[in-house]
Amino acid sequence: MAFTFLKAPINMDQLLKWQVGLGGEAGVAPINVSTTLATTDWIPPDGFHARMFTASGGSKLYVDWSDGTLSLTNFVLPVEPMMPYWNIAKIYKSGTDATDLIAWPAIQG
């Protein structure tokens, strides 16, 4: 299984929290993105930072990506069973064919 890694976040404190799940910032419920994509594009809720996405099938995600400095619009990412994609600002309904797509949180705050 091939993994694609994007640029790490600028805030290294946030990266540490993503890796170890410090304090009360770990254990936030995942979000079923597929349900949202049935009607509209998916935008992460305020304070929700996805550390990974999972899918049971499909081949591509159309996303907006931003690390706060650099950004990409309508960028195509491959679908893998487990995808460690950070800094996803939007997943487009149009063109995305991932099935059972779930966003797994790192922190919420």
C-alpha positions in Angstrom: 0.0 0.0 0.0 1.5 3.3 -1.0 1.1 6.4 1.1 1.2 10.0 0.0 2.5 12.5 2.5 1.9 16.2 2.0 3.7 19.1 3.6 3.7 19.0 7.4 1.8 21.8 9.2 3.8 24.9 10.1 2.7 24.7 13.7 5.0 21.9 15.2 3.1 22.0 18.5 0.0 20.9 16.6 2.0 18.1 14.9 3.1 16.8 18.2 -0.5 16.7 19.5 -1.5 14.8 16.3 1.1 12.2 17.0 0.5 11.6 20.7 -3.1 12.8 21.3 -2.2 15.0 24.3 -4.7 15.8 27.1 -8.4 16.4 26.3 -7.7 17.0 22.6 -7.7 13.3 21.6 -10.7 11.0 21.2 -12.9 13.3 19.1 -15.4 11.3 17.0 -14.7 10.8 13.3 -16.9 12.4 10.6 -18.7 10.4 7.9 -17.7 12.5 4.9 -19.6 10.3 2.4 -22.9 11.3 4.0 -22.1 15.0 3.4 -20.8 14.4 -0.1 -24.2 12.9 -1.1 -25.6 16.5 -1.1 -22.7 19.0 -1.1 -18.9 19.6 -0.8 -17.4 18.8 2.6 -15.6 21.5 4.5 -14.1 20.5 7.9 -16.0 22.1 10.9 -14.3 24.9 12.7 -11.5 23.5 14.9 -11.6 20.1 13.3 -8.2 19.0 12.0 -8.2 15.7 10.0 -5.1 13.6 10.5 -6.3 10.7 8.3 -9.1 9.6 5.9 -10.3 6.1 5.3 -12.3 4.7 2.4 -13.5 1.3 1.4 -13.2 2.0 -2.4 -12.9 4.5 -5.1 -9.9 6.0 -6.9 -9.7 9.8 -6.3 -10.5 12.8 -4.1 -10.8 16.3 -5.5 -9.7 18.6 -2.7 -8.6 22.1 -1.8 -5.5 21.9 0.3 -3.9 24.7 2.4 -1.2 24.8 5.1 -1.9 28.5 5.9 0.8 29.7 3.5 0.6 27.6 0.4 -2.6 26.3 -1.2 -3.9 24.1 -4.0 -7.4 24.2 -5.5 -9.3 21.3 -7.0 -6.2 19.0 -6.5 -6.6 15.3 -7.2 -5.4 12.8 -4.5 -5.5 9.0 -4.8 -7.8 7.0 -2.7 -6.1 4.4 -0.4 -7.8 2.4 2.3 -5.9 4.7 4.8 -4.8 8.1 3.7 -2.7 10.3 6.0 -3.7 13.6 4.3 -3.3 16.8 6.4 -4.5 20.3 5.7 -7.5 19.4 3.6 -9.7 22.5 3.4 -12.5 21.1 1.2 -13.4 17.8 -0.5 -15.5 18.4 -3.7 -18.6 16.3 -4.3 -18.0 16.6 -8.0 -15.3 14.2 -9.2 -14.7 12.5 -5.8 -15.6 8.8 -6.1 -14.4 7.5 -2.7 -16.9 5.3 -0.9 -17.4 5.1 2.9 -15.1 8.1 3.3 -14.4 8.9 6.9 -12.3 11.9 8.3 -10.4 10.9 11.5 -9.6 13.9 13.8 -6.4 14.8 15.4 -7.5 17.6 17.7 -10.5 19.7 18.2 -10.3 23.0 20.0 
